[in-house]
Amino acid sequence: MKRVGVLGNYFLPERAGAPSVFGAYYLNKDYVDSFKNLPVLPLTIPYLESAKKREAFLDQIDGLVLTGGFDIPSRFFGEEEAKGAKFIYDEARADFELDLLQEVQKRNLNIFAICLGIQMFNVHRGGTLIQDIPSQVPGCLDHSHSNKDARTLAHGVSVIKGTRLHEIIGKESIQVNSSHHQALGMLGEGLRVSAVAEDGIIEAIECESGKFFGVQWHPESLQYEHEDHARLFEAFAASL
């Protein structure tokens, strides 16, 4: 059986409802459910500072899922923080994940990235982010429409023909949920766009080598009722 690393998040101890005074690592159930009917064993890890332990984890997996999460501090892509926007940072995750991706790249593992995940991969490849869509993209859609319930469809995206995403879904448009206020800016090295929203926000990217694809929405929350989104996990599992 194939094994997939699924990166989780850290519940800061100062946040309301923290289960421990030391914080907690967690992984949303819908990520695990997305592989329930597939021959894949999902594994997760905490943020590891030890390169030796990161390598030991990578020795155990055949692919990697980069999940959603909080904002990426602008220092990671060489910009000053945008004024007037509210940010929730998890700098420990950014440090850990960017170090991990350097090691993943050497192994040429298949990667499926979701929401924060594609932003992190873009930064890893030298790209930038739109730090705050509402204040920096005039006439933008409401990309936070699904914040309260990730099962809520928010808007359509156009899928570009000839991309891996189009091959998987088989459609030129799809309805998605939306729960983010940061987005991809300048693309990193070797990446190309595979879907966009009506307001021009990049909604999906892939790697020219074929080893990476990612979406800005949350298919793990839609795969229960929408086959188009379940296909993304099926295609990723088949690629391992």
Sequence and secondary structure as in RCSB ss.txt:
>XXXX:A:sequence
MKRVGVLGNYFLPERAGAPSVFGAYYLNKDYVDSFKNLPVLPLTIPYLESAKKREAFLDQIDGLVLTGGFDIPSR
FFGEEEAKGAKFIYDEARADFELDLLQEVQKRNLNIFAICLGIQMFNVHRGGTLIQDIPSQVPGCLDHSHSNKDA
RTLAHGVSVIKGTRLHEIIGKESIQVNSSHHQALGMLGEGLRVSAVAEDGIIEAIECESGKFFGVQWHPESLQYE
HEDHARLFEAFAASL
>XXXX:A:secstr
 EEEEE  EEE TTSTT SSTT EEE  HHHHHTTTTTTEEEE       HHHHHHHHTT SEEEE   SB  GG
GGT    TT    B HHHHHHHHHHHHHHHHHT EEEEETHHHHHHHHHTT  EES HHHHSTT   TTTTSS T
TS  EEEEE TTSHHHHHH  SEEEE    S EE S  TTEEEEEEETTS EEEEEETTSSEEEESS GGGTTTT
 HHHHHHHHHHHHH 
